[in-house]
Amino acid sequence: MSPDHTSPAIELINVSRRFLTPDGKSMTALRDFNMSVARGEFVAVVGPTGCGKSTTLNLVTGLARPSAGEVRVMGAAVDGIDPRIGFVFQTDALFPWRSVIDNVVTGPLFRGMAPEPAYAKAREWLTRVNLSIHATKFPHQLSGGMRKRVSLAQTFINEPQILLMDEPFSALDVQTRVLMHEELLKLWSQSKASVVFVTHDLEEAIALADKVYVLTSGPATVKSVYSIDIPRPRIVSEIRYDKAFIDISRTIWEDLRDEVLRGAERDEARVS
Amino acid sequence: MMNTTTISAVPVFQPGTSDAEIEAAAAQAAQKRKFAVYFWRYFILIVFLGGWELAVRFKLIDVFFYSSPWFIILRLKEWVVEGTAEGSLWFHLWVTMEESLLGFFSGSIAGIIAGIALGRNKMLADVFSIYIKVINSIPRVVLAPIFIMIFGLGLTSKVALSFVMVFFVVFSNAFQGVVEADRNLLANAQILGAKGWQLTRSVVIPSAMSWIFASLHVSFGFAIVGAIVGEFVGARYGIGLLINVAKGSFDAAGMYAAIVIIMVVALAAEYAMTRVENRLAKWRPAPLQELQ
């Protein structure tokens, strides 16, 4: 690890990622992909379904390796799972056999913290996401939004410097999603982590991020990058009626639409 | 002019039942259903045993081959009160239980360990899967004479037979459970910081647990089968020996009595297993009940 404090939090340099499909064919998910996330920056990645958005995140975690190119985290090449990274999954990734507090405490315990301070910390995080009274319940007893808040607490308790989110709120209903956006921005503004937020929801991307990456339909590469100059703190539930917001989302949508159409055509061709 | 404002957006309440009434009705229906289930259970039992007894009394079937519920009860009473011709019933029962329990625990522990090891290691799994298939294709009971030849008439040969009966069932379930562990949960645990053994202990084993438990239910029965078949082929003590002796003296009541004892033991074990499983699986959602 280099003691370099100026390098970007995440860099993907000319990254390609191929893998074998179950019938033995080689498939390219990412091609010549370049991305750079500054420290404390909130980046959203949008693109058509199935274009390889999630692959970018797996490369940063070290769960997947690039076929070509280089992935750097805090200036050093990725080698295995980096403890400074937190990840929020699209589907439920809570441990169903553990109670809420036991789910939140897993990170610190895995990382070797003694049980007593670990549980104290977990209780503190449950208070922050307003779930203290449900500490001893099991995940299946909670609503979708509550489970997501447990996931956030489970991730943030490790104090990640880099936060990766893979369509984390896509399974929630629209109202709950807006509440979760507020929650996320609140937690993020306290932690100042660098975030990569993958989504197919353009409005979500613009409402949350400093920078939006638009990807081409697969194999994915960066089509364009937009800076979102809407001042913070943002109120997600109202921002969508903002003039600047509407202008930006129209511009980006013009760009994204072609890719969505192409992606849909390709899917139809594949099915037929 | 027509007043259109009252047409929509007015909630229409049916003059209906309150929640309390629905709940009371549901509780009553559940009670009734439970009663009906028990009624039919006992009814079938009584018809079966009564039919058997009457068929013997009216000489429709030969008591020499089929004995009768009453003779079986008498034989059980005799065994319990006076002991069998081969000694105390409880001693024989204890011997069979000891063999079954030893076979069950050693077989399931070995099965779980092997299942998890092969489930976690693709290379090991690919190498050993063919051998496991081959060995698994052997009908287990044909091993009984071999084990008795190798280990003698004592405890060891029965435990060995019980072991092989249990091992493969538990192994294949544990293996399947590990292979089907949720990818997301594994990835999540790894990113949260789990390494090596932590990952196995905190994700792999709990997610394989429901598979493993399903196999344990079946395999305790198999453990008893292993012990009894072993005793059958050659032993000095045990319920299997009692059956063998009864067979030798054409004592139908004795054979059926031994079967009843085994049934009671197996049911008790099944009940205990369900209790343990329910305790361990309290995190699982209970299904909602349909209102009828």
Interface residues (C-beta under 8 A of the other chain):
Chain A: T61 L63 I81 P83 I85 G86 F87 F89 T91 D92 A93 F95 P96 W97 R98 S99 T106 G107 F110 R111 F138 H140 Q141 Q154 T155 N158
Chain B: D182 N184 L185 A187 N188 A189 Q190 I191 L192 G193 A194 K195 Q198 S202 V203 P206 M209 K282 W283 R284 P285
